[in-house]
Amino acid sequence: MLTVLNLPPSEIDALAMDDYWFWCEVAEREVQRRNERQQHLLDAM
């Protein structure tokens, strides 16, 4: 979450568990989106 969503450690530490898992899922979707975009760009070369 730190590098994908640019959330500082203090904000991550302050999250309630439900919010923590929500943002973990958001970060995972963002990583997948970035990987798919990178693969699409590589395939276009």
C-alpha positions as CSV (number, residue, x, y, z in Angstrom):
1,M,0.0,0.0,0.0
2,L,2.9,2.3,0.7
3,T,4.3,2.3,-2.8
4,V,1.1,1.5,-4.8
5,L,-1.3,3.9,-3.2
6,N,1.3,6.4,-1.7
7,L,-0.2,6.0,1.8
8,P,2.4,7.0,4.4
9,P,3.2,4.4,7.1
10,S,1.4,6.5,9.8
11,E,-1.9,6.4,7.8
12,I,-1.5,2.7,7.2
13,D,-0.9,2.1,10.9
14,A,-3.9,4.1,11.9
15,L,-6.3,2.1,9.7
16,A,-9.0,-0.1,11.3
17,M,-8.7,-3.7,10.2
18,D,-11.8,-3.4,7.9
19,D,-10.3,-0.4,6.3
20,Y,-6.8,-2.0,6.1
21,W,-8.2,-5.0,4.2
22,F,-10.2,-2.7,1.9
23,W,-7.1,-0.8,1.0
24,C,-5.1,-4.0,0.5
25,E,-7.7,-5.1,-2.1
26,V,-7.6,-1.7,-3.8
27,A,-3.8,-1.9,-3.9
28,E,-4.0,-5.5,-5.3
29,R,-6.4,-4.3,-8.1
30,E,-4.1,-1.4,-8.9
31,V,-1.0,-3.7,-9.2
32,Q,-3.0,-6.0,-11.5
33,R,-4.2,-3.0,-13.6
34,R,-0.6,-1.8,-13.9
35,N,0.7,-5.3,-14.9
36,E,-2.1,-5.6,-17.5
37,R,-1.2,-2.2,-18.9
38,Q,2.5,-3.0,-19.0
39,Q,1.8,-6.3,-20.8
40,H,-0.5,-4.6,-23.3
41,L,2.3,-2.1,-24.1
42,L,4.8,-4.8,-24.5
43,D,2.5,-6.8,-26.7
44,A,2.1,-3.7,-28.9
45,M,5.8,-3.5,-29.6
